[in-house]
Amino acid sequence: MITRRKALTHTATGLVLAGLCNFLPAGLIGAANAQEAGAIEDVTLGDADAPVKIVEYASYTCPHCASFHNDTFEAFKRDYIDTGKVHFTYREVYFDRYGLWASMIARCAGPDRYFGVSDLLYSTQSDWARQGDPADVAASLKRIGAQAGLSSEEADACLQDAEKAQALVNWYEENVAADNIRSTPSFLVNGALHAGNMSLEQIASLVEEAS
């Protein structure tokens, strides 16, 4: 359940954004804050004209979300997204600052590498997301970013971008409120809400019903 959502509400001057800066070189803060956050856009896969639209709400620190992406998503993408049956949208949910940081690294890698970074984040979730020290988490996320071509300086600037972090939190809160999201993973299938991890058979059944 989204039990910690309110902890992110006051991030303009609060703990989450402070947490972005408390372990990185101080010299990077000014340059990062000078970046424009820009509009937050959905990340999608597949044909926008596909008959079935699926929106997944998930958190990079959610074990059930990792299970779906590690065990089911590849086959789902092959059978339903790549074949033009489903247009897929992925929307991040932020239970905690680590999930927010992971999202920022994925987005800073760029749209062409976003889902590749997502795969790495989910496949290694038990390694980076369970670390107790924020500096260790940041270092792990920077290593994942490096696999997608982000330099250490680019990853530092990404994690220091307080305006982008606040924009993402605002975007997340608006989305979950509008779609009545209470847990992750949750799936909107042509607007109908279904909560919980899904097998390929379960999500395939929903696609067939909505087609």
C-alpha positions, 0 to 999 in steps of 0.5 A: 500500500502507498503508506508513505506518500505523504512523506514526499508532499513537502519536498520543496524544502523538505527531506527528499530534496535535502536527501538528494544533496547531502552526500554529493559534492557541494560544487555540483548543487548550483549547476544542477539547480540551474537546470530547467526541470521541464514538463514530465512526460509519460514513457511508453512502448508500442503503437499509440493506435493499439486497441488496448491501452495499459498504464502500469503504476510501479515503484522501483523499490517495490518487490512485487513490481520487480517480480512482474518486470523480471518474470513477466514483462519480457514475454508480455512485451513480445506477445502484446506490445511488439505485435501492436495489440497493446500501447503500454505506459509506465508511470513511476510511484515514489514510496521513498527517496530511493525510488525517486532517485532511481527514476531520475537516473532512468529518465536522465539516461534518455527515452531510448535507454529508459526501459533498459535502465528499468530492466537493470533497476528491477533485476538488481533491486535487492542489491541497491534498494536494500542498502541502508546508507544513502551514499551507498544507494546513490553510488549503486544507482550511478553504476547502473547509470554508467551502464547506460552511458551516463558519466559520473558527472552527468549522474551527479548532476541528475541526482542533484536536480532538485527542480526535476525531483519536485516536478516528478513528485508533483506529477506522481501525486497528480497521477495517483490521485486522478487514477485512484492508485492505492498499491503497486503494481497497479494496471489500468487496462482501457481505464479499468483498474486492476491491482497486484502482480500479474502472471502472463496468463492474467494480463493476457486475459485482461487484454483479450477481454478489452480487445 
